[in-house]
Amino acid sequence: MADRHPAAPPGHRRAAADRPDDERDRRRRVIAITADQHAAIASWLAPGAAAWRKALAPLTPEQRKLFVDTLLAYEAAVGGGELSEGDSGEG
């Protein structure tokens, strides 16, 4: 993802991920951050992760689930994806 994401920092758009074959299932592709890029990518993502933790900390587990389900519903609507039952945050 980071290797083709337009917001990836310069120099991190290529060679940021290994894509080894899954020995148990050849159809599946495993993607992992390369060891030499792990620190750079972690520092790039850390501020956002910290902000999400701070924003979600006061919420109950039910409120967090509702929030995440709402974001998924929005993403599906914007991306043209269809929601399956239970993905709307209801129930």
C-alpha positions as CSV (number, residue, x, y, z in Angstrom):
1,M,0.0,0.0,0.0
2,A,2.7,2.5,1.0
3,D,4.7,1.8,-2.1
4,R,1.9,3.2,-4.3
5,H,0.1,5.6,-1.9
6,P,0.5,9.2,-3.1
7,A,0.8,10.5,0.5
8,A,3.8,8.3,1.2
9,P,6.9,10.3,2.0
10,P,9.4,10.7,-0.9
11,G,11.7,7.7,-1.1
12,H,9.2,5.4,0.6
13,R,7.0,4.7,-2.5
14,R,9.2,1.9,-3.7
15,A,10.9,-1.0,-1.9
16,A,8.9,-0.4,1.2
17,A,7.2,-3.8,1.2
18,D,8.2,-7.4,0.7
19,R,5.7,-9.6,-1.1
20,P,6.6,-13.2,-0.5
21,D,4.4,-16.0,-1.6
22,D,2.3,-17.8,1.1
23,E,3.6,-21.3,1.0
24,R,0.3,-22.7,2.2
25,D,-1.8,-20.9,-0.3
26,R,-0.2,-19.7,-3.6
27,R,-3.3,-17.5,-4.3
28,R,-2.6,-15.4,-1.2
29,R,0.0,-12.7,-1.2
30,V,1.6,-11.7,2.1
31,I,2.7,-8.1,2.3
32,A,5.1,-6.9,5.0
33,I,7.1,-3.8,5.6
34,T,10.8,-4.3,4.8
35,A,13.1,-4.3,7.8
36,D,15.1,-1.4,6.6
37,Q,12.0,0.8,6.1
38,H,10.1,-0.2,9.3
39,A,11.4,2.7,11.4
40,A,10.7,5.3,8.7
41,I,7.2,4.1,8.1
42,A,6.5,3.7,11.8
43,S,7.6,7.4,12.4
44,W,5.4,8.5,9.5
45,L,2.3,6.7,10.9
46,A,2.9,7.3,14.6
47,P,1.4,10.8,14.9
48,G,-1.8,9.6,13.3
49,A,-2.0,6.5,15.4
50,A,-1.4,8.5,18.6
51,A,-4.1,11.0,17.6
52,W,-6.6,8.2,16.9
53,R,-5.8,6.6,20.3
54,K,-6.3,10.0,22.1
55,A,-9.6,10.7,20.2
56,L,-11.1,7.2,20.8
57,A,-9.9,6.8,24.5
58,P,-12.9,8.4,26.1
59,L,-15.4,6.3,24.2
60,T,-16.9,3.1,25.4
61,P,-16.3,-0.1,23.3
62,E,-19.9,0.3,22.0
63,Q,-19.3,3.9,21.0
64,R,-16.0,3.0,19.3
65,K,-17.8,0.2,17.4
66,L,-20.5,2.7,16.3
67,F,-17.8,5.2,15.2
68,V,-15.9,2.6,13.2
69,D,-19.0,1.1,11.6
70,T,-20.0,4.7,10.6
71,L,-16.7,5.3,8.9
72,L,-17.0,1.9,7.1
73,A,-20.5,2.9,5.9
74,Y,-19.2,6.2,4.7
75,E,-16.3,4.6,2.9
76,A,-18.6,2.1,1.2
77,A,-21.0,4.9,0.1
78,V,-18.2,7.1,-1.2
79,G,-16.4,4.2,-2.9
80,G,-19.5,2.8,-4.4
81,G,-19.2,-0.4,-2.3
82,E,-22.3,-2.0,-1.0
83,L,-22.9,-2.4,2.7
84,S,-23.7,-5.8,4.0
85,E,-26.1,-6.3,6.9
86,G,-24.5,-5.2,10.2
87,D,-22.0,-2.9,8.5
88,S,-24.1,0.2,9.1
89,G,-23.5,0.6,12.8
90,E,-27.0,-0.6,13.6
91,G,-27.6,-3.5,15.9
